[in-house]
Amino acid sequence: MPSWRIRRAWLTAAAATSLALTGLVAPAPAQAQDVPDPTVQEPLAAEAPPAAFAAAVSSPGGAASPGDFTLSPGALNAETTTRVARLDSVLPKSGVQNLLAGANRTVQPWCSRDPFGTAPDPDIKYCLQNDDSVSREWVPQGFTGVSDAKDNELWGTAGNIQLFASYDGWDPGREDDPDPATGDCTTAELEADDACNQKGVRITFVQSRVNPASGISETKYRHVLLGWTYVNSADHVSFDGLHASEYPIQKGVHAGGIVWYGNYLYVADTRNGLRVFDMRSIMDLDPDGDPTTHDAMGSDTDGVQTTANTEDKTKVGRHDNVWYSFGYRYVMPQVAAWKFKEKQGNPAGSYACVDTGAPKASYISLDRSTNPDRLIMGEYCRPKGDLDSTGRIASYPVADLEGRSADVTAEGWANYLPLTDGGAQGAAAQDGTLYVNESKGTDEPGNLWRFDWSEGQLVAKGAAVKTARGAEDLYVERGTGRLWSLSEHRPASASDCTANQDSADPAGTDYCQRVLYGHKLSWLDGRP
């Protein structure tokens, strides 16, 4: 049976329960529609924000209300914990180091793919394998790493680790209606074509180390599917891909920013707040490393032994006592959620900036140069009507998010960004400077801005530094002194890029695949 049919059946019977598992509240029916994710770089018609949110006029760079950023613990965090524990009793686990020891993909350093055009070359550039670089399905967004996770930047003996998030942005069978009679995929394709399924979000673990066998430095990576748990109609614990709260579920969480802090991974959920994952709860559905053996798993409360199948890419969760994961070996289930306490003023599908109410959680990062360590959250939007700002940004004491027993309000600072054109795609702070990535669309390099705080105001520090087209989230790697990011754009077609994968396109229409890249902070700070 196609996985969408299985998911639709239990969603129809228990939509409220499944949505509540994320700690989020199901929206009114009027919001239950397939709308473009509001952080996607496509123009919308100009519109004014709702009247209730337009009373004040922002001052670019000025102070914003910290209270608008207040986060409340997910309503069913305790129930989610119980279900993750149940899942943990059935599926074996893998630590980060074991996962990376079996990394199955290779980064190519300093290939000639060029999303920068006329922008200055970065200090370092990594290129993903071709299928990831041109994937129409998986679009990279958030960025973090072990420098965020640990003060000493060490995770056991695993070496330098970076993580980036990608969302599933292409589902031909679910774009209009999950019914094959009206959708783009036939029943046979839904059963055979994994692209016809909405997989949500995956996290990619990247490790740079010296191979002990060859003595050669290498960079490998591995994908991990994010999921959330539920109890199915047979009273079995199961999981699905990570989805937004809208129903019917046709678009996933955008994952525009991620932060790894201690054992926890925080993922930005644009319309809701934060999703929380635990590095100690990464499930391994292929412990022997051979997908053809369909390893034995444990049993749930019914005592029935289960197996796993990582060869079938069209199913997810438990079906007929077999576990599926869209073909991924590793799955990391959500353990908690944080939801904005205030109502969000941006209409669904709108890029319009609003002055009050909850922001959008478009990107997040970590500032370890302050005391206490602070999680930074900002929003992507565009100025509309009388509003001059292109979004708000604020910081939280990140340790307060670990308790999950009380509301957490922004502390330290909250400001309107003083951008005047495009919206912010990522931001990071280090030693009193705020760095902001501004995407300029698909045909010109983005802007990397630097700001200082002066009497509580954000003030531009020099001119913008040109950077990659499709520049996304930012991550400070303290030990190397680099500010990392990644590019999201792909060529118009995979064949175009395959034919030109080692040459830049001077016309600026073929970006020759996505890259991870880092600028030296010392170089950035020395720019006029």
C-alpha positions in Angstrom: 0.0 0.0 0.0 1.4 3.5 -0.9 2.8 5.3 2.2 0.5 8.3 1.6 -2.6 6.1 1.8 -1.4 4.7 5.1 -0.6 8.1 6.5 -3.9 9.6 5.2 -5.9 6.9 6.9 -4.5 7.5 10.4 -4.4 11.3 9.9 -8.1 11.3 9.0 -8.9 9.3 12.1 -6.6 11.1 14.5 -5.5 14.4 12.9 -5.8 16.3 16.2 -3.7 13.7 18.1 -1.0 13.5 15.5 -0.6 17.3 15.3 -0.6 17.5 19.1 2.4 15.2 19.2 4.6 18.0 18.0 3.3 20.2 20.8 1.6 22.4 18.2 -2.1 23.4 17.9 -3.9 22.5 14.7 -4.8 25.6 12.6 -8.3 26.6 11.7 -9.6 25.0 8.5 -9.1 28.2 6.6 -5.3 27.7 7.0 -5.4 24.1 5.9 -4.2 24.6 2.4 -1.1 24.1 0.4 0.6 27.4 0.4 4.2 28.3 -0.5 6.5 28.3 2.5 6.9 32.0 3.4 10.7 31.8 3.4 11.0 30.7 -0.2 12.6 33.4 -2.5 9.7 34.1 -4.8 7.8 37.4 -5.0 4.3 37.8 -3.8 1.9 40.7 -4.5 2.3 43.6 -2.2 0.0 43.5 0.8 -0.4 45.4 4.1 -0.1 43.5 7.3 -3.3 42.8 9.3 -4.7 45.9 10.9 -4.3 44.4 14.4 -0.5 44.2 13.8 0.1 47.5 12.1 -0.4 50.0 14.9 3.3 50.7 15.5 5.9 51.6 12.9 9.3 50.0 13.3 12.6 51.9 13.5 15.2 50.1 11.3 17.8 48.8 13.6 15.8 49.9 16.6 14.6 47.9 19.6 11.9 45.3 19.1 9.6 43.8 21.8 11.3 40.8 23.5 7.9 39.6 24.6 6.8 38.9 21.0 9.5 36.2 20.9 8.2 34.3 24.0 8.1 30.6 23.5 5.9 28.2 25.5 6.7 24.5 26.0 4.8 22.1 23.6 1.5 21.1 25.0 2.2 17.4 24.7 6.0 17.3 25.4 5.5 14.7 28.1 3.5 12.4 25.8 6.1 12.8 23.1 8.8 11.8 25.6 6.8 8.6 26.4 6.4 7.7 22.7 10.1 8.3 22.0 11.0 6.0 24.9 8.6 3.4 23.4 10.3 3.7 20.1 13.7 3.5 21.8 12.7 0.1 23.2 12.0 -1.3 19.8 14.7 0.2 17.5 18.5 0.1 18.2 20.3 3.4 18.6 23.5 4.8 17.2 25.7 7.5 18.6 27.1 10.4 16.5 30.6 8.8 16.3 29.3 5.5 15.1 27.1 7.2 12.5 30.1 9.1 11.2 32.4 6.1 11.2 30.0 4.7 8.5 29.6 7.9 6.6 28.9 6.8 3.0 29.3 10.0 1.0 32.3 12.1 0.1 32.8 15.9 0.0 35.0 17.2 -2.8 37.1 20.1 -1.5 37.8 23.0 -3.8 36.0 21.8 -6.9 35.3 24.6 -9.4 31.6 24.8 -9.0 30.9 28.5 -8.6 27.7 30.1 -7.1 29.8 33.2 -6.3 30.1 34.8 -9.8 31.8 38.2 -9.2 31.8 37.8 -5.4 35.1 37.2 -3.7 36.1 33.5 -3.3 35.6 32.1 0.2 38.4 30.8 2.4 37.2 27.3 1.9 34.6 25.5 -0.2 33.2 22.0 -0.1 31.1 20.4 -2.9 28.6 17.7 -2.3 28.2 14.6 -4.4 26.5 15.3 -7.7 23.1 13.9 -6.8 22.9 16.0 -3.6 24.1 19.1 -5.4 21.5 19.1 -8.1 18.6 17.4 -6.2 15.3 18.9 -7.0 13.9 17.2 -3.9 16.3 18.2 -1.1 17.0 21.9 -0.6 19.7 22.8 1.9 19.0 25.5 4.5 20.2 25.4 8.2 23.8 25.0 9.3 25.5 24.2 12.7 28.3 22.1 14.0 30.4 20.9 16.9 31.6 24.4 17.7 28.0 25.2 18.7 27.6 21.8 20.5 30.5 21.9 22.8 32.6 24.7 24.3 35.8 22.8 23.6 34.6 21.9 20.1 35.2 18.2 20.7 32.6 15.4 20.4 34.5 12.4 21.6 37.2 11.5 19.0 35.0 12.3 16.0 37.0 15.3 14.9 35.4 18.4 13.3 31.7 17.9 12.7 29.3 20.1 10.8 25.6 19.6 10.2 23.2 21.1 7.7 19.5 20.6 7.2 17.5 20.1 4.0 13.8 20.1 3.4 11.9 18.1 0.9 10.7 20.7 -1.6 9.4 18.6 -4.4 6.6 16.1 -4.2 5.0 15.5 -7.6 2.3 13.2 -6.2 1.2 15.6 -3.5 1.4 19.1 -5.0 -2.3 19.5 -5.4 -4.1 16.5 -3.9 -2.8 13.2 -2.3 -5.4 11.3 -4.4 -3.7 9.7 -7.4 -6.8 10.3 -9.4 -6.1 14.0 -9.3 -2.4 14.2 -8.3 0.6 14.0 -10.6 1.7 10.4 -9.6 -0.1 7.3 -10.5 -0.8 4.5 -8.0 2.1 2.5 -9.4 4.4 5.5 -9.1 3.4 6.2 -5.6 4.4 2.6 -4.7 7.6 2.7 -6.7 8.9 6.3 -6.9 10.2 7.7 -3.6 9.9 11.3 -4.9 6.1 10.9 -4.7 6.4 11.0 -0.9 6.8 14.0 1.4 9.8 13.1 3.6 10.0 16.4 5.6 13.5 17.2 6.7 16.9 15.5 6.8 20.0 16.4 8.7 23.4 15.8 7.1 26.4 15.0 9.4 29.7 16.1 7.8 33.1 15.0 9.3 36.6 16.1 8.4 39.3 13.9 9.7 42.5 12.0 8.8 41.8 8.5 7.6 43.7 6.2 10.1 44.3 3.6 7.3 45.6 5.9 4.6 46.8 8.9 6.6 45.0 11.2 4.1 42.7 13.9 5.2 39.1 13.4 4.0 35.6 14.7 4.5 32.7 12.3 4.5 29.0 12.8 5.2 25.8 10.9 6.0 22.1 11.8 5.9 19.7 11.2 8.8 15.9 11.5 8.4 14.1 13.5 11.1 10.8 12.2 12.3 8.0 12.4 14.9 6.3 9.7 16.7 2.7 8.7 16.9 0.6 5.6 17.9 -1.2 4.0 15.0 -4.6 2.3 14.8 -3.1 -1.0 16.0 -1.8 0.7 19.1 1.8 0.4 17.9 4.3 3.2 18.2 5.4 4.5 14.8 7.0 7.5 13.1 6.6 9.7 10.0 8.7 12.3 8.3 8.8 15.8 10.0 5.8 17.9 8.8 4.4 21.3 9.4 1.2 21.7 11.4 -1.0 22.5 8.4 -3.4 19.8 7.2 -3.6 18.2 4.7 0.2 17.7 5.1 1.6 18.7 1.8 4.6 20.8 2.8 7.2 20.0 5.5 9.0 22.1 8.0 11.4 24.5 6.2 14.4 24.0 8.6 15.8 27.4 7.8 18.1 27.3 10.8 19.5 24.6 13.1 21.5 24.8 16.4 23.3 21.8 18.0 23.8 22.5 21.7 25.0 19.8 24.0 22.8 16.7 23.3 20.1 18.7 21.6 19.4 19.8 18.1 17.0 22.8 17.7 15.3 23.1 14.3 13.5 26.3 13.3 9.8 25.8 12.4 8.7 28.9 10.5 5.1 29.3 11.7 5.4 27.7 15.1 8.7 28.1 16.9 11.3 25.3 17.5 11.4 21.5 17.2 13.8 19.7 19.5 15.8 16.5 18.8 18.2 14.5 20.9 21.6 13.1 19.7 21.1 10.3 22.1 18.0 9.1 20.2 19.3 8.4 16.7 17.7 5.1 15.6 19.7 2.7 13.4 17.5 0.5 11.1 20.4 -1.3 9.6 22.9 -2.2 12.4 24.9 -4.7 10.3 25.4 -2.2 7.5 23.9 -4.5 4.9 20.5 -3.3 3.6 19.7 -6.6 2.0 19.5 -8.5 5.4 16.5 -6.7 6.8 17.8 -6.7 10.4 15.7 -7.8 13.3 14.3 -5.0 15.5 12.6 -5.3 18.9 9.0 -5.6 19.9 6.5 -3.0 21.1 3.9 -3.6 23.9 2.3 -6.4 21.9 5.5 -8.5 22.1 5.6 -9.1 18.3 9.1 -9.2 16.8 9.7 -6.8 14.0 12.2 -6.3 11.2 13.5 -3.3 9.2 13.7 -2.6 5.5 15.9 0.3 4.3 15.7 -0.8 0.7 12.1 0.4 0.1 12.2 4.2 -0.3 8.5 4.6 -0.6 7.3 3.8 3.0 8.0 5.2 6.5 7.2 3.9 9.9 5.8 0.5 11.0 3.7 -1.5 8.5 2.8 -5.2 9.0 5.6 -5.5 11.6 8.2 -4.1 9.3 9.9 -0.7 9.8 10.6 1.6 6.9 12.4 5.0 6.7 12.2 6.2 3.1 15.4 4.3 2.6 17.4 6.0 5.2 19.5 4.0 7.7 19.2 6.5 10.5 16.1 8.3 11.9 16.1 10.9 14.7 12.7 11.5 16.3 11.5 14.8 17.7 11.6 14.8 21.5 9.9 18.2 22.2 8.6 21.4 20.8 8.5 25.1 21.6 5.6 27.2 20.3 5.3 31.0 20.0 3.0 32.3 22.8 1.7 35.3 20.8 -0.3 35.1 17.7 1.6 35.4 14.5 0.6 38.4 12.4 2.0 37.4 9.0 -0.8 35.9 6.9 -0.1 32.3 5.7 1.9 32.4 2.5 2.9 36.1 3.0 6.3 37.7 3.1 4.9 40.9 4.6 6.8 42.2 7.7 4.7 43.0 10.7 5.6 45.1 13.6 4.1 43.2 16.6 3.0 39.7 17.4 5.1 36.6 17.1 7.9 36.6 14.6 8.6 33.8 12.0 11.3 31.4 13.0 13.1 31.6 9.7 16.7 31.0 11.0 18.5 30.3 14.2 22.2 30.3 15.3 24.3 30.2 18.5 26.4 32.9 20.1 29.0 31.4 22.4 31.0 34.6 22.8 28.5 35.9 25.3 27.7 34.9 28.9 25.3 33.1 29.0 25.4 31.4 25.6 22.5 32.7 23.5 20.3 31.2 20.8 19.6 33.8 18.1 16.3 33.7 16.2 15.3 35.9 13.3 12.7 36.2 10.6 12.7 36.5 6.8 10.2 39.0 5.5 9.9 42.0 3.2 8.8 45.6 4.1 5.2 46.3 3.2 3.1 49.4 3.6 4.4 51.8 6.3 6.8 49.2 7.8 10.5 49.9 7.1 12.0 46.8 8.7 12.7 43.6 6.8 12.3 41.4 9.9 13.0 41.1 13.7 15.8 39.3 15.4 16.4 38.5 19.1 18.4 36.3 21.5 17.4 33.8 24.2 19.6 32.2 27.0 19.8 28.8 25.3 20.1 26.9 28.6 16.6 28.0 29.5 15.3 26.0 26.6 16.4 22.7 28.2 13.9 22.9 31.1 10.7 22.8 29.0 8.6 23.6 32.1 8.0 27.4 31.7 7.8 30.1 29.1 11.1 31.5 27.8 11.3 35.1 26.7 14.0 36.8 24.5 16.7 38.3 26.7 19.8 40.3 26.0 18.6 42.1 22.9 15.8 42.3 20.4 16.0 44.5 17.3 14.5 45.2 13.9 17.0 44.5 11.1 18.1 47.6 9.2 17.9 45.9 5.8 16.3 47.8 3.0 15.9 45.3 0.2 15.9 41.5 0.4 15.1 39.5 3.5 17.6 37.9 5.9 18.3 34.2 5.3 20.6 33.6 8.2 22.4 35.5 11.0 25.1 34.8 13.6 26.8 36.9 16.2 30.4 36.7 17.5 32.3 39.1 19.8 29.7 41.9 19.4 29.2 41.8 15.7 26.1 40.5 14.0 26.5 38.9 10.6 23.5 38.7 8.4 23.1 36.8 5.0 20.7 38.6 2.6 19.7 36.6 -0.5 19.4 38.6 -3.7 17.6 36.0 -5.8 18.9 33.5 -8.3 20.9 35.8 -10.7 23.3 37.7 -8.5 25.5 37.2 -5.4 23.9 37.7 -2.0 25.0 40.3 0.6 26.8 39.4 3.8 26.1 42.4 6.2 27.9 43.2 9.4 26.3 45.2 12.2 27.3 46.6 15.6 25.1 47.6 18.5 25.3 51.3 19.4 23.1 52.4 22.3 20.8 49.4 21.6 20.6 50.1 17.9 21.9 47.9 15.1 24.2 50.0 12.9 25.8 48.8 9.7 29.6 48.1 9.9 31.0 48.9 6.5 29.5 47.9 3.2 28.0 44.6 2.4 30.4 41.8 1.3 29.2 39.9 -1.7 28.8 36.2 -1.2 27.1 33.2 -2.8 23.9 33.3 -4.8 21.3 31.6 -2.7 23.2 32.2 0.5 21.5 30.6 3.5 22.0 30.0 7.3 25.2 31.1 9.1 27.4 29.2 11.6 30.5 30.4 13.5 33.3 27.8 13.8 35.3 29.3 16.6 38.4 27.1 16.4 39.1 27.8 12.7 37.8 31.4 12.9 35.4 30.8 10.0 31.9 31.9 9.3 30.2 29.1 7.4 27.2 29.1 5.1 25.8 27.1 2.2 24.1 27.8 -1.1 20.6 26.5 -1.9 20.2 27.1 -5.6 20.4 24.3 -8.1 20.8 24.4 -11.9 17.7 24.5 -14.1 18.2 20.9 -14.9 20.5 18.1 -13.6 21.7 17.4 -17.2 22.8 21.1 -17.6 24.9 20.9 -14.5 26.2 17.5 -15.2 27.6 18.7 -18.5 29.2 21.7 -16.9 29.8 20.5 -13.4 33.4 21.7 -13.4 33.0 25.1 -15.0 31.3 28.3 -13.9 28.6 29.7 -16.1 29.6 33.3 -17.0 26.0 34.1 -18.0 24.9 33.6 -14.4 22.1 31.2 -15.2 23.7 27.9 -14.2 25.2 27.8 -10.7 26.9 24.5 -11.1 25.6 22.9 -8.0 25.4 23.7 -4.3 28.4 24.2 -2.0 29.3 24.6 1.7 31.7 27.4 2.2 33.5 29.4 4.9 34.8 33.0 5.1 37.5 33.9 7.5 36.1 36.2 10.2 39.3 38.2 10.3 39.0 38.8 6.6 35.4 39.9 6.9 36.0 42.2 9.9 38.8 43.9 7.9 36.6 44.8 5.0 35.7 48.5 4.6 
